[in-house]
Amino acid sequence: MRISAKDIDQNLELVRRQSPLVHNITNYVVMNLTANALLAVGASPVMAHAREEVEDMVNIASALVINIGTLSAPWIASMKKAARKAQKKGIPIIYDPVGAGATPFRTRTIRTLIQTVPPAIVRGNASEIIAIADDACKTKGVDSAAAAENALDSARWLSEKYGCVVCVSGATDYIIDKNGMVMIKNGHALMPKVTGLGCTATALCGAFAAVNPNYFATTTAAMAVMGIAGEIAAEKAKGPASMQVEFLDALFNMKGEEIKKRLKIS
């Protein structure tokens, strides 16, 4: 599938016009940045993980993003409950397997979630994607210890087995499904210095998936917008702190001309 700068801009405009409610069950570390990024791109974020209300939140949401960054037994129960409700409602589910491979508990949790309720999209770094498919893989905490291209076979396996789009993030982002693969080469080396930007990419995938059921195209659009915003932010930033602020502003001010000028896709 060929995806152009115009397609990406059209998906961004859909997000801005529809302002979809994206329900996030995510980790403590990234909640503020994730919520602000969703607002900046034009979506409406909600962070809710209590078992008593997750089904009600899913009922009013247009997408569900589940991030396993800070796990506990009650949160896992909420994730399963919310995912089942989202599946029943027919809204996209996006998983972020943060730190998969670092501990057996973490790896077992994301595998169980995927097996229980298959997602529309999985987005993770190379080590995380490999770990879901391979018991031998170990990660360095939540950082990737593998290059993105080394995870492509695992990504293809996941996509085929669960019928989902898989995004492997890195210096090059690979978006894979049964119909093929695209590569996004936008981004900047300063982005990994800001905690939570990977989790933010997953949330943006949720926002874009909420407005267009072509999840391959919307994942590609989300990752392109993410990378381009990172490039724009890095041109003004003096370090990680200002990078975060500039990134949010770049998302908010993103224009079609900027996407067309900067997009690196193949």
CORURPE-V855021 format. One record per pair of residues at least 6 apart in sequence whose ideal C-beta (glycine too) atoms are under 6 Angstrom apart, sorted by sequence separation. I is the first residue (numbers start at 0). GAP is how many residues later the second one is. D is the distance in whole Angstrom. If there is no record, write none. Layout:
i=<I;I>
gap=<GAP;GAP>
d=<D;D>
This chain:
i=<57;99;100;130;138;167;190;208;211;236;37;85;98;99;129;158;174;25;157;166;47;173;208;236;34;82;99;165;207;232;235;45;154;171;172;126;164;65;96;154;171;207;232;204;207;232;21;30;126;150;158;204;232;63;125;126;158;203;228;231;124;126;125;147;155;21;125;129;132;154;228;63;125;128;147;203;228;18;19;20;21;22;23;24;53;57;94;106;125;129;132;147;18;125;128;200;14;15;48;50;92;100;128;147;14;50;53;57;92;93;94;95;96;14;53;57;62;91;99;48;61;62;63;64;65;66;68;54;67;86;100;66;96;99;99;75;83;22;82;227;22;96;100;100;101;22;100;181;101;128;176;183;190;223;20;26;183;186;20;21;22;23;24;25;67;185;19;26;27;67;121;125;185;187;26;98;183;186;187;97;117;119;120;121;122;124;125;174;189;118;174;187;193;192;193;164;172;193;164;166;189;24;164;185;122;184;183;122;182;120;119;120;119;120;95;95;93;93;93;91;66;64;64;64;62;62;62;61;32;36;42;33;37;29;33;40;32;29;33;37;0;21;21;19;19;14;17;14;10;13;10;10;39;10;40;39;35;39;7;11;2;7;2;8;8;7;4;4;4>
gap=<6;6;6;6;6;6;6;6;6;6;7;7;7;7;7;7;7;8;8;8;9;9;9;9;10;10;10;10;10;10;10;11;11;11;11;12;12;13;13;13;13;13;13;14;14;14;16;16;17;17;17;17;17;18;18;18;18;18;18;18;19;19;20;20;20;21;21;21;21;21;21;22;22;22;22;22;22;23;23;23;23;23;23;24;24;24;24;24;24;24;24;24;25;25;25;25;26;26;26;26;26;26;26;26;27;27;27;27;27;27;27;27;27;28;28;28;28;28;28;29;29;29;29;29;29;29;29;30;30;30;30;31;31;31;32;33;33;34;34;34;35;35;36;37;37;38;38;38;39;39;39;39;39;39;40;40;40;40;41;41;41;41;41;41;41;41;42;42;42;42;42;42;42;42;43;43;43;43;43;44;44;44;44;44;44;44;44;44;44;45;45;46;46;47;49;50;50;50;51;52;53;54;54;78;79;79;81;82;83;84;89;94;95;98;103;106;108;111;112;117;132;137;138;141;143;146;147;148;163;163;164;165;165;166;166;166;167;169;169;169;178;184;185;190;191;192;193;196;197;197;201;207;208;210;210;211;212;212;213;213;214;216;217;247;250;251;254;255;258>
d=<6;6;6;4;6;4;5;5;5;4;4;5;5;5;4;5;5;6;5;5;5;6;5;5;4;6;5;5;4;6;5;6;4;5;4;4;5;5;4;5;5;5;4;5;4;4;6;5;5;5;5;4;5;6;5;5;5;4;6;4;4;5;4;5;6;5;6;5;4;5;4;4;5;4;3;6;5;6;5;5;6;5;5;5;5;5;5;5;6;5;5;6;5;4;5;5;6;4;6;6;4;6;5;6;5;5;5;4;6;4;5;6;5;6;4;5;6;4;4;5;6;5;5;5;5;4;4;5;5;5;3;6;5;4;6;6;6;5;4;5;6;6;5;5;5;4;4;5;6;5;5;5;5;6;5;6;5;4;6;5;5;5;5;4;6;3;4;3;5;6;6;6;5;5;4;5;6;5;5;5;4;6;5;5;4;5;6;5;5;5;5;4;5;4;5;5;5;5;5;5;5;5;5;5;5;4;6;6;5;5;6;6;5;6;6;4;6;5;5;4;6;6;5;4;4;5;4;4;4;5;4;6;6;4;5;6;6;4;5;6;6;5;5;4;6;5;5;6;6;4;6;6;5;4;5;4;6;4;4;6;6;5;5;4;5;5;5;4;5>
